[in-house]
Amino acid sequence: MRKHASVSPFAPAAPAAGLVAGLAAGLVATFLAAGPAVGAEPAASQKKPVRTVSQLQFESWARPDGKDCVYFIKGWAYSFIPGKRPQKLFGYEGFNVRRAVPTPEKDGYFLSTRELLFYTDPKTGEVIDSFQNPVTGKVNEVFQIQNDPVNSRVRVRDGKYLSVSMDGKREYGESAPPTETADFLVFVGDYFPFYPLPGWTKDYTASELFDFYVPKANLYDNAPPKVMNSWSRVGPWLPWMEMDGQDGLLVYHGRSERFESFDQLPERVRKLTKEKFPKYLTAPATVDPSVPNETSWTFYNREMARRKAASK
């Protein structure tokens, strides 16, 4: 599996990319727990679950019928510099659109996703194209999150869903079973990616902390799971902030909710996507396992290289 510059909270881990990307280690490693259903009580009219825990986990992650679903994402990012007061720098708002695509070997699925998020002003909430950086005093051009693709792969064997490398050669396995909180199954994943970040002076060092909440009732019905997520990241400054070498970190705190249709997203997000980023209206219909996942760093580096070449 390739190394990537960030992990998406909305794409499988081991490892994956995205923001929030991301989102993506994330949903597969978080959601894939084996074993029998944990102690949800069946409804009076339903004595046996219609889903196993593993099946519910997979269907929380992607629709089994191959149709798109979306994760709406919203949160804030803060500066954290030792010895200085943290500041709310900007918000982010957008979505990851996804679908399950059967693998050529018919042994499971690719999770085919792309994600689009907009940075927002911390006071007005409006989408921003430039950022007055309070740490450096400079004005930065904002690069919206345009991660395409953010893909991963799952192998289905003996009723279990295993996270595997995109080429299918390495299995990463399952995570621990979910815990229970009130009427929810809670799938928890704490990850600490560390690897070289090409073009930058420091290795990529971050924490990715996930809590996915799925109603126990979804074990006993065939409705699309109603998934909510809380996510935190501590990681490096974004490349467009032009702060390579600056002490400190970004702290993200976000949440997401699964929708069954693009039309359920907020009107502003739908409008901007339709007008400026129409390919994000749907998930990719096919997957090329050899194509690396996109991240904020790879997108930025490629765009700056394109501009440099165009200026010659």
N, C-alpha and C positions, 0 to 999 in steps of 0.2 A: 504494500500500500504506500502511496506517495505521502510525503510529509506536506503538511499544509500549515498556513500561517494563523489560522484561527479555527474555532470549533463553533458550529451552529447549534443552538438549542433545539433546532427543529429538523435536524438531519442526523442519521445514525453516526455513532462514534466509531472509533477504532481504526484509525483516526478519521475525522471528517472535517469539512470546512464550512465557512459561512460566517455571518456575524454571530450573529446573535444566534453568524457567519462567519446561526448562526448564526444555521443557524447551520457539520455540521456539525466528553465525548458525547452525548446527545441521545437521541431517541432509541436507536436500536439497542445499544448497550444498556440504556436505562430501562427500556420496556421489556427486554427479553428475559423473562424469568420463567423457569420451568416449574413443573409440578402441578398438583391438583389445585382446584379453586380454594382460595382462603375463605375465612369464615363469614361470608355474606349470607344473610338469611333470605331464603327464597320467598317470593310473594305467595299468598295463600293459594292462588290458582296455578302456581308453577313450582313443583317440588324438586325439579332437577335443573341445573344450569343448561342453557342452550349454547354456552361458550365455555371453553376452558380458559384459565388465566392466560396461557400463552396465546390463544386465539384472540382473546380480548385485547391483549397487548398489541398484537400485530394490527388488529383492526382499529385500534386507537391511533396507530401510526399512519395507516393508509387504508383506503377503501378496498375491500377484496374484489369489487366488481371492476376495478381499473379506472373508475371515474376520478376526476380531480376533487381534492378538498384543500382547504387553505388554513394556515395558522396565522391569525392576526397577532401582531407583535407591537408592544408599546412599552416604553420605559425611559429612564434617564441615565446619563453618564456624568460622573464626577471626577474632578482631579483629586489625586492623593499624593502629596509631596511631603515627606517627613519634615516636621518642624514648621509646616505652614497650614493655614486653615483650608480644609477642602472646600471646593466650589462646585456648584452645579454648572456644568459647561453647556450641555445641550440635551435635547430629547431625541428619541428616534421612534418612528412609527411606520409600519408597513406590514409585509406578509411574506410567507413562504407558501408557494403553490406546489402541490405534489400529486403523484399518482404511482401506483404499483404497476410495474411492467414485468411480465414473466421473463425469466432468463432463457437464453437459447437452449440450455441443457434441461430446462423444465424442472429444475431442482429448487426453485424458489423465485425470488423477485429482486429486481432492482427498484430502489426508491429513486424515482426520477423527479428532481425538484429544481426550482430556481427561486431566488428570493430578491425582493426589492424593498428597501427601506429608505425613508427620508429623514434627514436630520432636521430638528426643529429648534426654534428659539426657546430658551428656558423660561422666558417671561410671557411672551405672547402666544407660544405654541405654534407659530407660523413656520412653514417650511423655509429653510434658509439655503442660500447659494453661496454665501460668504460668512465667515466666522471671525469675530473680533476676539482674538485669543488673549485671555487675561493673564496667561503665564508669560508669554513672550512679548506681548504688546503689538504683535503683528496681525494683519488681516489675512486670513487663509481662504483660498478657494475650497469650497466644500465638494467632495466627491460622494454623491449618494451611493448607497450600497446596491450594487448591481451584480450579484453573484449568480452566474449561470455557466455551468451547472453546479449543483451541490448534490452529488449522487452518492449512493451507497448500495450495499447488497446484503440480502438475507437468504440463507439456505433453510429450507423446511425439511426436517427429518424426524421421524417418529413423533410427530405432533409438536415438535419444538422448532423455534425460529432462531437460527444461529447467525450472528453477525460474521460476515466473511469479507475478505479483500475483494476488490472490484473484479480481479481476474479469477476469483474463486479458488485460489491456491492455498489461502491461509484462513483458518477458522479462528475467530476471536471468542466464540462461545456465548454464554448467557451470563446475565448478572444475577444478583440475589433476588429472591421473591419480594413482592411488594410488602410494605407495612400497611396497617389499617388505621384510619383516623375517622371516627364517626361513620358516615355513610360512604366513605371513599377508600379506594385502594390508592396507595401513594407509592409511586416508583421513583426512587432516589438515585441520583448519580453524582458523585464527586470526582472530578478529574483534574489532573495537573499536567497539561502538555508542556513539553520542553524540547526544543530542537532548533537548529540553525535557521535563521531568517535571511535568505539571500538578499544582498544589497543593503543590509543594515548592520550596525556595529554590534548589536546585542543579539543573543539567542532569544527566540520566542519563549517567554516564560509566563504562564498564566494559570489561573484556577477557573474552573467551570463547574458551577453548583446548580443542580437541577432538582426540582420537585414537580412531578406530574400527578395530577389528581384525576382519577376516573371513578365515576359512581359505581358502587358495588351492584346497583340495580342493572347495569349493563351486562352482567353475567347472565341475566335471566330474560333478556329480550334481544331482538334482532335489530334494534334501532342503532344508527351510527353513534358510537360512543361520544359522550359530551366531555371533552378533555380541557382541563385548565392546567396552566404551567406557571411556575415561578422560577426565575433564572437570575443568577448573579455571576458576574465575571470580574476578575482582577487581571488586568493585562496591560500591554504597552500602549503608548500613544499611537494614535492612528497616523498612517503615513502622510496624509495631506495636512496634518497639523505642523509638520516640519519641526519636529522636536526630537529627532534622533540624537541621543547623547544627553538629553535633559533628564535629570533625576525625576523619579516619581512614576505614577501609574494612573491608568484610568480604572475607575470602579463603575460597573454597570449594574443596574437593578431593573429588571423588566418582567413582564408577564405576558402570557399569550392565551388565546382561546381558539379552539378549532371551529371552523365554519364549514358547512357543506357546499357553499357556493361563493364565488367571487362577489356576487351581488349583495352579500351580507356584510361586506367590508364598509367602513365609513365612506361617505360620499366623496370627501376630499381625496382619499387614497384611490378610489375608483377613477375619479376624474383625471388625476395626474397620470395614472397608469395608462388609461386609454389615449390620452393626448400625447404623451412623451415616451412611454415605454410599453407599447402594445404587445410585445412578445411575452410579457409577464402575465398576460391575461390567462394563459394556460400553462400547465406543466409540459416539459418536453415529452413528445410521444414515443421517442426512442432513446436508447442509451448506448453510447460508445464507451466501453470500459477503459479504453486507452486515453481518454481525454481527462486531464486533471481537473479537480474541482477549482472553482474560482474563489478568491478571497479578496478582502479589501486591499491587501498588499499586491497580489498578482494583477488585479485590475488597475491599480494606481501605476505600477511599474510599466505595464503595457501601454497605458494611455500616455504617460510621459514620454516613452520611447517613440510612440506614434507622432506626438507633437514635435519632438526633436527632429525626426526624419522629415516631417512636412515643412519645417522651417528652413531646410537646406536648399 
